[in-house]
Amino acid sequence: MNTVVTILVTILIFGLLIFIHELGHYIAARIFHVGIKEFAIGMGPKLFSRRGKHNVFSVRALPIGGFVSMVGEYADDREEDLDEADRGKTPLNTIPVWRIVICLAGPLMNVLLGMLVMSLVVVSTPVLGSTTVAQFVEGSTSDASGLRPGDTILEVAGQKIHVIIELNYVIAVDGIEPVDVLVERDGEEVLLRNVSFPVTDEDGVALANRDFAVYRAEKTAGEVVYQAFWQSVATIELTVDSLVDTFRGRYGISALSGPIGIGEQVGEVIQSTEGAAATLRNLASMMVLISMSLGVFNLLPIPVLDGGRILFYIIEGIR
């Protein structure tokens, strides 16, 4: 039963993210009056197809992608090869170079979805963490380097810290070596040099650990907005940083989880989390990360991705 639930939840998450991504392309294309042949969710053989007022809508057998097929999308598109209903529509390749907006719309929708879901996660989270040190845990090392309870952490290794997920990530990645930490102490800024954090090895990758607990943040309306915004920004930053570090060889290419890897993580969340509300929050948090990652990854300048087309459009604009 757990396997079935995991598969269904994974398909649901992927389906929603793909739908939102393609919806961005679709809406932008419609705004610029580009002819659309088909809006498809999934790949492979059609399971369901229906022609709407402007184009065909379809659901396909393999839930691993989707597409918006536009008139004039490819150089060899010919008017005589189009279905009767698609003839006379405005081809994509006749739109000026600012058709780049159509390519950007898909990744942007994923980022906006991630920010929306992150807001819901923050609102539904009973306790929000601050960036102020409360107490140190057993085996801590940063207290020996000068960090004290009551210190509010402003920067780690020169990177500004706004919310706890930023703090956790920067310590994990940069804290494997002693780092400078800027704190606010008794109303003044104090720079602590060469602060050390405990380091562990996970699957051959060295990661540092935050060795202290933090105080709760007061859950006011302003704090919720602040946390939702900065947690969203932090998620984008860590997505970009992780992608860069993966290509540099720090994590290995296996760090780029595909559908199977994400499905395994979904299964772990479902099995390890107690309570429906907590499970939904953890799945929502995972969806935020996947959605942001999908948006960022699609902007890479690789021909099969949106970023590849954007690169060619930029070159066209320069020419």
Secondary structure, 3 states (H helix, E strand, C coil): CHHHHHHHHHHHHHHHHHHHHHHHHHHHHHHCCECEEEEEEEEEEEEEEEECCCCEEEEEEEEEEEEEEECCCCCCCCHHHCCHHHCCCECHHHCCHHHHHHHHHHHHHHHHHHHHHHHHHHHHCCCEEEEEEEEECCCCCHHHHCCCCCCEEEEECCEECCCHHHHHHHHHHHCCCCEEEEEEECCEEEEEEEECCCEEEECCEEEECCCEEEEEECCCHHHHHHHHHHHHHHHHHHHHHHHHHHHHCCCCHHHCCCHHHHHHHHHHHHHHCCCHHHHHHHHHHHHHHHHHHHHHHCCCCCCCCHHHHHHHHHHHHHC
